[in-house]
């Protein structure tokens, strides 16, 4: 259940962040509403995961997966290109999240 809540938090954060871009500085009403609603959902679900997953681990997973998926959405929906250093940096984030989940005793499975 704790990882399901974390997944919901990640998905909500991705929707909120993508809507933030689409809101064009909060000048478009519907994307702006989505930002507020989905960030609320994201933080609520993230707060529930913190009852059973350590803060640093939950945040590393939440932000790391979010960075990767928002980058992919930016590439696909907003036609934003990533250069080689950005791809390398994002790859290192993915590697860090994998290392935490596979090798860390701090991560509760």
N, C-alpha and C positions, 0 to 999 in steps of 0.2 A: 504494500500500500504506500509506503514512504517514497518509493521510486516512481510510482504512478503519480503521486502528487507533485514530485519534482518534474516529471515529464509534462504535466499540465502547466506548471509554472513556466517551464521553458517555452512551450508552445504559445502560451499567452504573452510572454515577453517578446517573442518573435513577431507575433501579430501586432502588438503595441508599437514596437520599434519600426516595423515596416509602415504602420499607419502614421507614425510620427513624420516619416519622410513624405508620405502622401498628403499630410495635412498642410504642407507648404507654410510652415511657421504658424500653425493654428489659424490659417485663413480659410480653410475648407472645413465646414462643420462636421460632416459625417466621419471623415478620418480622425478629426480631433476628438470626437466622442469615443471612437474605438480606442484611441490612445489611453484615455482616462479609464475606461472600463477594463481593458485588458491588462494594463499595468496594475490595476487594483486586484484583479484575479491572480496575476503573476506573484505579486508580493504576498497575498493572502496564502496561496498554496505553498510558496517558499517558506513562509513563517511556520506552516504546519509541518513541513519536512524537518525543520530545526528541532522538533521535539525528539527526533530519533536519529538524525544525521548530524554530525558535528558541523558547526558553522562554516569553517574553512573548506571542508570537503563539499558541502552542499553548494556553497557559492562558487567554488572552482568548477564544478560540473555545470551549474546553471549558467554562469557567464561564459565558460569555454564553449559549450555546445551552442549557446546563443550566438556567440561571435561567429562561429563557423556557419551556422544556418542563415544568419542575417547577411553574411557576406555572399552566400550563394543566392539568396533572394535579391540582393542588390545587383548581382551580376545578371540574373535572369529578368527580373521585373523592371529594374531601373537602368539597365545597360551600363552599369559601373564596372570598369575593368580593374583587375588586380595585377600589379606588377610582381616580379619575381620575389623581391623582399617581403611583400605582403603575403604571398603564398607560403613562403618559408616560415614567416612568423605565425601564421594561422596553423600551419602543420605542427609547429612546436607546441602550440596550445593544445592541439589534439593529442599529441604524444604525452603531454603533461597530464591531461585528464585520464588517459589510458593507464599511465603509470600509477596515478593515485588509486584508481579503481582496481587494478590488478595486484599491485604490490604493497600498498599502504595498509598498515594495521589500524590506522585511524579511520579508514572507511568502513562503515558498518554494513555488512552484507547479510 
